[in-house]
Structures are given as structure tokens and as C-alpha cells.
Amino acid sequence: NSSCEEKNPSLRDRIRIQTHKSKNQTQRSTMKAVQVPTKPFEGQKAGTSGLRKKTTVFEQEHYVENFVQATLLAVGLDKLKGKTLVVGGDGRYYNGVMIQKILALCAGNGVSKVVTGINGLISTPAVSGLIREIGAAGGFILTASHNPGGPKNDCGIKYNVENGGPAPEGITASIFEQTKTISSYSIAQLENVDLGKVGVTQMDGFTVEVVDTTETYATLLKSIFDFDSIRALLKRDDFSFAFDGMHGVAGPYAKKIFHDELGAALDSLMNCTPSEDFNGGHPDPNLTYASELVQKLGLNRKGEAIDVGSDAVPSFGAACDGDADRNMILGKHFFCDSVGFIGSNCCKCECNSFL
């Protein structure tokens, strides 16, 4: 949509603008990389959804470092030298530690820059968009998707390639082979980088940039969807809306897009504060685990209409999983096939674009 593109600069340009305007620039002059001996761990086999294990497995010494080093080797250190990678996750427990490890490993293996979100939070769709728009070589996503988080629950990591999509089977197979023979990893001796605010940290030959990914992702969505029409819908007296972020990474994006950009009331956004353990919940958007939203839409766990008394039932409801790439859509007193719903409307709106 050319009109959208004219109004909204690319994510690459917006990040450049953010960097130029940022007052939060830190200069660090020294950075030393060392080779750390290690031994393989059994079972570090990732599929397209990445490597998922219990958090206690990831907390083992060298475990994260082995897998990340194996990934960098599988992609090719020559291809990554001097390039940019994106790193972020859904905010679950241990994400912060893993991000700092990945920064040090990237610096130790010749990557020149890493871009991440505030506090390392980036949704999976936003990582994909960011990789493509800034021309990154790829990115690490720290998530176990819809699985619960916390010290006794699940952790995960996956690699997306330069087209923003998951690593293809050839790369994941190569990663697995590397994990079986790894004997050392190269890591820079870095102090923890402050990821709590937008800014740039520069070291010898290595830069970490923190950007507001809710802003950049909203800009991307404006180039795809008709925000004026959606905004008008949300203003209608005969339409009401509820969204459940399930205490995952979707929350900040929901506030930016639905409230700041589209004008939805803040009280229509539920559970939109990210939590390391998803507030003790299971961030899987279905009739069982998104029970608060389900009841609000006048349904039970079987998807059957129930009497909610005098409570007003919204016209439309939606929920996202922990990393915001899985959803459930509900109507007033009815449950629907969310994928079919999206596919049908995509077909109606975009078929001519594919012909």
C-alpha cells in the first residue's frame, strides 16, 4: 500500500531515527573474547519451534552457550561476521539471563550488532518483522510459546533466518550435529548490558541497541491494515471489544496498538502486564486456559453460551499466547475457528494480490 508507506517510514529508518535521537548512549572501550572448553549435552535437538526444555535444564552451566554457539556455527561465522542479529523473547523466567549470554556469544563470534527490545521483550511476529525490515542476518527468539513459564516450568530458544521465518530443516539439523561435537565456545567478557530503556551501548567492534519494538511493530501493521476503519469500528456504539494478553509479551503491543493507536479503552485490555510466570497461568489461548475472557464473552469451557446475568457481553474477544503468535477469537456467546476466520477474511481481502 503505497499511501501507507509514504505516511510511515520503514522500521529500518525508524530505528535509525531512534538511535540518532537517543540520549542513552553508553561507550565501553574494552572487550575481550575467550574460548571456554565445554562438552556436549544430549538432546539439544531443535525443530522449527526451537529447543524447548524445563527451565532447570537451561540453567545448567554451559547449556545455553553450547546451543547458541552451535547455532552460530551452523549458520556460518563467515556469514555472520560484521552483521546484525535480533534477540528477544516473551519475558518468561530466565529470559534475561539468556539474553545477556547471547549478547556475549554474539560479540565473541564476530557479530557486529544486536538489536533487542526494552527489557529484551519482543513478540515472535515482531522479531520476524524486525529482522526483515532492518536487514538483519537472523535472530534468536527466547520462548516456549504457549507452555507455562517459571523456575519449575518451561524455557525455549529458536533461531529465525534472514527472511524472518523459522530456521529450515537443513539449519536445524546442522545445529543438532554441532551440539553433538562441540568442545568450546567463544564468548566476550562483557558486563551485563542495560536493556531497560531505549539506547545504544557501544564496545570495541560490537553494539547493542535497545529499541521500542511496540512502536516499530505498530508502524509495520499500519502498512498492512486499515487502521482508520478499525478505529471507526471501535468507536461504534453497537460494538464492544475485549483482549486478553494472558500476561505474555502481547500486552505492551496491545496497549500500543489497541489503546494508543486505535482508541480502545484501557479497561478492555485484560492481563496485559508481562510476567515471568504468566501470573501463575498457562498462556495457551483456548477455552480452558483463557477462562477469564471466555466467561466475559458469555461462554463455558465447552464453548457453549451461558447466562452471565446483567453483565454486558462484548461483541468481540481475542487472546494471544505467551509470545503472541497464537490466538483465539471469540464472538458474543459463541466460539469460532480462529484460523478459519482469519483465512476467510484474508482470502476476501487479498486474493487479488496473489493472482
C-alpha positions as CSV (number, residue, x, y, z in Angstrom):
1,N,0.0,0.0,0.0
2,S,1.9,3.0,-1.3
3,S,-0.1,5.5,0.7
4,C,0.7,3.7,3.9
5,E,4.4,3.5,3.1
6,E,4.5,7.3,2.4
7,K,3.0,8.1,5.8
8,N,5.1,5.5,7.8
9,P,8.8,5.2,7.3
10,S,10.3,1.7,7.3
11,L,11.4,0.1,10.6
12,R,15.0,0.4,9.4
13,D,14.5,4.2,9.2
14,R,12.6,4.4,12.5
15,I,15.4,2.5,14.3
16,R,17.9,4.9,12.7
17,I,15.8,7.8,14.0
18,Q,15.5,6.3,17.4
19,T,19.3,5.8,17.6
20,H,20.0,9.3,16.4
21,K,17.7,10.9,19.0
22,S,18.6,8.6,21.9
23,K,20.4,10.3,24.8
24,N,21.0,6.9,26.3
25,Q,24.3,6.0,24.6
26,T,27.0,4.2,26.6
27,Q,30.6,3.8,25.3
28,R,32.6,0.8,26.6
29,S,36.2,0.7,25.2
30,T,37.4,-2.8,26.0
31,M,36.0,-6.2,25.1
32,K,37.9,-9.5,25.3
33,A,36.8,-12.8,23.9
34,V,37.8,-16.1,25.4
35,Q,37.5,-19.7,24.4
36,V,35.7,-21.7,27.1
37,P,36.0,-25.5,27.0
38,T,32.8,-27.5,27.1
39,K,31.2,-30.9,26.5
40,P,28.1,-31.8,24.5
41,F,24.7,-32.1,26.1
42,E,22.4,-34.9,24.9
43,G,19.1,-34.0,23.3
44,Q,19.8,-30.4,22.1
45,K,17.7,-31.1,19.0
46,A,15.5,-28.2,17.8
47,G,12.6,-28.3,15.4
48,T,11.0,-25.4,13.7
49,S,9.6,-24.4,17.1
50,G,13.1,-24.4,18.5
51,L,14.5,-26.1,21.6
52,R,12.2,-26.5,24.5
53,K,13.1,-28.0,27.8
54,K,12.4,-27.4,31.5
55,T,14.0,-24.2,32.9
56,T,16.2,-26.3,35.1
57,V,17.8,-27.8,32.0
58,F,18.6,-24.4,30.5
59,E,20.0,-23.3,33.8
60,Q,22.8,-25.9,33.6
61,E,26.3,-24.4,33.2
62,H,27.2,-24.1,29.5
63,Y,23.8,-25.4,28.3
64,V,22.7,-22.1,26.7
65,E,26.2,-21.3,25.5
66,N,26.5,-24.7,23.8
67,F,23.3,-24.3,21.8
68,V,23.9,-20.7,20.8
69,Q,27.5,-21.4,19.7
70,A,26.2,-24.5,17.7
71,T,23.6,-22.3,16.0
72,L,26.2,-19.6,15.1
73,L,28.4,-22.3,13.6
74,A,25.6,-23.9,11.7
75,V,24.5,-20.6,10.2
76,G,28.2,-19.8,9.4
77,L,30.5,-17.5,11.3
78,D,31.7,-16.1,7.9
79,K,28.1,-15.2,7.1
80,L,27.5,-13.5,10.5
81,K,30.8,-11.6,10.8
82,G,30.0,-7.9,10.8
83,K,26.3,-8.5,10.6
84,T,23.3,-7.6,12.8
85,L,21.1,-10.1,14.7
86,V,17.9,-9.6,16.6
87,V,17.4,-11.1,20.1
88,G,14.3,-11.0,22.2
89,G,11.7,-13.1,23.9
90,D,8.4,-13.4,25.7
91,G,9.7,-12.3,29.1
92,R,9.4,-15.7,30.8
93,Y,11.6,-16.7,33.7
94,Y,15.4,-16.9,32.8
95,N,14.9,-14.9,29.5
96,G,17.0,-12.0,31.0
97,V,19.9,-14.3,31.8
98,M,19.8,-16.0,28.4
99,I,19.8,-12.7,26.6
100,Q,23.0,-11.5,28.3
101,K,24.7,-14.8,27.5
102,I,23.6,-14.4,23.8
103,L,25.0,-10.9,23.6
104,A,28.3,-12.1,24.9
105,L,28.4,-15.0,22.5
106,C,27.5,-12.8,19.5
107,A,30.3,-10.4,20.5
108,G,32.7,-13.3,20.8
109,N,31.8,-14.7,17.4
110,G,32.2,-11.6,15.2
111,V,28.6,-10.3,15.1
112,S,28.8,-6.5,15.0
113,K,25.4,-5.6,16.4
114,V,22.4,-7.0,18.3
115,V,19.1,-5.2,18.3
116,T,16.6,-6.0,21.1
117,G,13.5,-4.7,22.8
118,I,13.1,-2.9,26.1
119,N,13.9,-5.4,28.8
120,G,14.5,-7.9,26.0
121,L,10.8,-8.2,25.3
122,I,9.9,-8.8,21.6
123,S,6.9,-10.9,20.4
124,T,7.6,-13.6,17.8
125,P,5.8,-11.8,15.0
126,A,7.7,-8.5,15.9
127,V,11.0,-10.3,15.7
128,S,10.1,-11.6,12.2
129,G,9.2,-8.1,11.1
130,L,12.2,-6.5,12.7
131,I,14.6,-9.0,11.0
132,R,13.3,-8.3,7.6
133,E,12.9,-4.5,7.9
134,I,16.4,-3.8,9.3
135,G,18.1,-6.4,7.1
136,A,19.3,-8.5,10.0
137,A,21.0,-11.8,9.3
138,G,18.6,-13.5,11.6
139,G,17.6,-13.6,15.2
140,F,17.2,-15.6,18.4
141,I,13.7,-15.8,20.0
142,L,13.5,-16.9,23.6
143,T,10.1,-18.6,24.1
144,A,8.4,-21.8,24.9
145,S,5.3,-20.5,23.1
146,H,2.1,-21.4,24.9
147,N,3.8,-23.5,27.6
148,P,3.9,-22.2,31.2
149,G,6.9,-20.4,32.5
150,G,8.8,-20.2,35.8
151,P,11.6,-21.9,37.6
152,K,9.8,-25.3,37.5
153,N,8.2,-24.9,34.1
154,D,9.4,-24.4,30.5
155,C,12.0,-22.4,28.6
156,G,12.9,-22.3,25.0
157,I,15.1,-20.8,22.2
158,K,14.8,-20.8,18.5
159,Y,16.6,-19.2,15.6
160,N,14.9,-17.3,12.7
161,V,16.7,-16.7,9.5
162,E,17.1,-13.6,7.4
163,N,13.7,-13.8,5.8
164,G,12.1,-13.6,9.3
165,G,10.9,-17.2,9.3
166,P,12.0,-20.2,11.4
167,A,15.3,-21.9,10.5
168,P,14.6,-24.5,7.8
169,E,15.3,-28.2,8.5
170,G,18.8,-28.0,6.9
171,I,19.9,-25.5,9.5
172,T,18.2,-27.2,12.5
173,A,19.8,-30.5,11.5
174,S,23.2,-28.8,11.3
175,I,22.7,-27.2,14.7
176,F,22.0,-30.6,16.2
177,E,25.1,-32.1,14.6
178,Q,27.2,-29.2,16.0
179,T,25.7,-29.7,19.5
180,K,26.9,-33.3,19.4
181,T,30.6,-32.5,18.8
182,I,31.1,-29.0,20.4
183,S,34.2,-28.8,22.5
184,S,34.4,-25.0,23.2
185,Y,32.6,-21.7,22.7
186,S,33.8,-18.2,22.1
187,I,32.4,-15.6,24.4
188,A,33.2,-12.0,25.1
189,Q,33.8,-11.0,28.7
190,L,31.0,-8.4,28.9
191,E,29.3,-6.7,31.8
192,N,25.6,-7.0,31.7
193,V,24.1,-4.5,29.2
194,D,21.3,-2.3,30.5
195,L,18.2,-3.3,28.4
196,G,15.7,-1.3,30.5
197,K,15.5,1.7,28.2
198,V,15.9,2.7,24.6
199,G,19.5,3.4,23.8
200,V,22.8,2.2,22.4
201,T,25.8,0.5,24.1
202,Q,29.0,0.5,22.1
203,M,32.1,-1.6,22.6
204,D,35.1,-2.5,20.5
205,G,33.5,-3.7,17.3
206,F,30.2,-4.5,18.9
207,T,27.0,-2.6,19.5
208,V,23.8,-3.4,21.4
209,E,20.8,-1.3,20.5
210,V,17.5,-1.3,22.5
211,V,14.5,-0.1,20.5
212,D,10.8,0.3,21.3
213,T,9.5,-2.6,19.3
214,T,5.9,-1.7,20.0
215,E,6.4,1.4,18.0
216,T,8.2,-0.3,15.2
217,Y,5.6,-3.1,15.1
218,A,2.7,-0.7,15.1
219,T,4.3,1.1,12.1
220,L,4.6,-2.2,10.3
221,L,0.9,-3.1,10.9
222,K,-0.2,0.4,9.7
223,S,1.4,-0.5,6.3
224,I,-0.7,-3.7,6.2
225,F,-4.1,-3.0,7.8
226,D,-6.6,-0.1,7.5
227,F,-6.3,1.4,10.9
228,D,-8.9,4.1,10.1
229,S,-11.6,1.5,9.5
230,I,-10.7,-0.4,12.7
231,R,-10.6,2.8,14.7
232,A,-14.1,3.7,13.4
233,L,-15.4,0.2,14.3
234,L,-14.1,0.5,17.9
235,K,-16.0,3.9,18.2
236,R,-19.3,2.4,17.3
237,D,-22.0,2.3,20.0
238,D,-23.1,-1.2,18.8
239,F,-19.6,-2.7,19.1
240,S,-17.5,-3.7,22.1
241,F,-14.2,-5.4,22.5
242,A,-12.1,-7.3,24.9
243,F,-8.5,-8.6,24.6
244,D,-6.6,-10.9,26.9
245,G,-2.8,-10.7,26.8
246,M,-2.5,-13.7,29.2
247,H,0.4,-11.9,31.0
248,G,2.6,-12.6,28.0
249,V,4.6,-10.4,25.6
250,A,1.4,-9.4,23.7
251,G,0.4,-7.0,26.5
252,P,2.6,-4.0,25.6
253,Y,1.8,-4.3,21.9
254,A,-1.9,-4.5,22.8
255,K,-1.7,-1.2,24.7
256,K,0.3,0.5,22.0
257,I,-1.9,-0.7,19.1
258,F,-5.4,-1.0,20.6
259,H,-5.3,1.9,23.0
260,D,-2.8,4.4,21.8
261,E,-3.3,3.9,18.0
262,L,-6.9,2.7,17.8
263,G,-8.5,4.3,20.8
264,A,-9.8,1.3,22.7
265,A,-10.4,1.8,26.4
266,L,-7.7,0.5,28.7
267,D,-10.3,-1.5,30.6
268,S,-11.0,-3.5,27.5
269,L,-7.4,-4.9,27.8
270,M,-7.0,-7.8,30.2
271,N,-3.9,-9.3,31.7
272,C,-1.6,-7.1,29.6
273,T,1.3,-6.8,32.1
274,P,4.0,-9.4,31.2
275,S,5.0,-11.7,34.0
276,E,7.9,-14.2,34.2
277,D,5.5,-17.0,35.1
278,F,2.5,-15.5,33.2
279,N,1.0,-14.7,36.6
280,G,0.9,-18.3,37.5
281,G,-1.2,-19.1,34.5
282,H,-0.8,-21.2,31.3
283,P,-0.5,-18.8,28.4
284,D,-2.4,-21.0,25.9
285,P,-5.4,-19.1,24.3
286,N,-8.1,-21.7,24.5
287,L,-11.4,-22.3,26.2
288,T,-9.7,-23.8,29.2
289,Y,-6.8,-21.6,30.0
290,A,-8.3,-18.2,28.8
291,S,-11.2,-18.8,31.2
292,E,-11.5,-15.2,32.2
293,L,-12.0,-14.0,28.7
294,V,-14.2,-17.0,27.9
295,Q,-16.6,-16.2,30.7
296,K,-16.6,-12.5,29.8
297,L,-17.8,-13.4,26.3
298,G,-20.6,-15.4,27.8
299,L,-19.2,-19.0,27.3
300,N,-18.3,-22.0,29.3
301,R,-15.2,-24.2,28.8
302,K,-17.1,-26.2,26.1
303,G,-17.8,-23.1,24.1
304,E,-21.4,-23.1,25.0
305,A,-23.4,-19.9,25.7
306,I,-24.1,-19.3,29.4
307,D,-26.1,-16.7,31.3
308,V,-23.9,-14.0,32.7
309,G,-26.7,-12.1,34.3
310,S,-26.7,-8.3,33.9
311,D,-23.0,-8.2,32.8
312,A,-22.5,-6.7,29.4
313,V,-21.0,-9.2,26.9
314,P,-18.5,-7.8,24.4
315,S,-19.2,-8.2,20.7
316,F,-15.7,-9.5,20.1
317,G,-12.9,-11.1,22.1
318,A,-9.4,-12.3,21.4
319,A,-6.4,-13.7,23.3
320,C,-2.8,-14.3,22.5
321,D,-0.3,-16.9,23.8
322,G,2.9,-16.2,25.6
323,D,4.9,-15.0,22.6
324,A,1.9,-13.6,20.7
325,D,1.9,-15.9,17.6
326,R,-1.1,-18.0,18.5
327,N,-4.6,-16.6,19.2
328,M,-8.2,-17.4,19.9
329,I,-11.1,-15.3,18.6
330,L,-14.5,-15.3,20.3
331,G,-17.8,-13.7,19.5
332,K,-20.6,-12.7,21.8
333,H,-21.8,-16.1,23.2
334,F,-20.1,-18.1,20.5
335,F,-16.7,-19.8,19.9
336,C,-15.3,-20.0,16.3
337,D,-12.4,-21.5,14.4
338,S,-9.9,-18.6,14.7
339,V,-7.6,-19.8,11.9
340,G,-10.6,-20.3,9.6
341,F,-11.9,-16.9,10.5
342,I,-8.6,-15.2,9.6
343,G,-8.1,-17.3,6.5
344,S,-11.6,-16.4,5.2
345,N,-11.1,-12.7,5.7
346,C,-7.5,-12.9,4.2
347,C,-8.9,-14.6,1.2
348,K,-11.6,-11.9,0.7
349,C,-9.2,-9.0,1.1
350,E,-6.0,-10.3,-0.5
351,C,-6.9,-12.9,-3.2
352,N,-6.3,-10.4,-6.0
353,S,-2.8,-9.7,-4.6
354,F,-1.8,-13.3,-5.1
355,L,-3.1,-13.6,-8.6
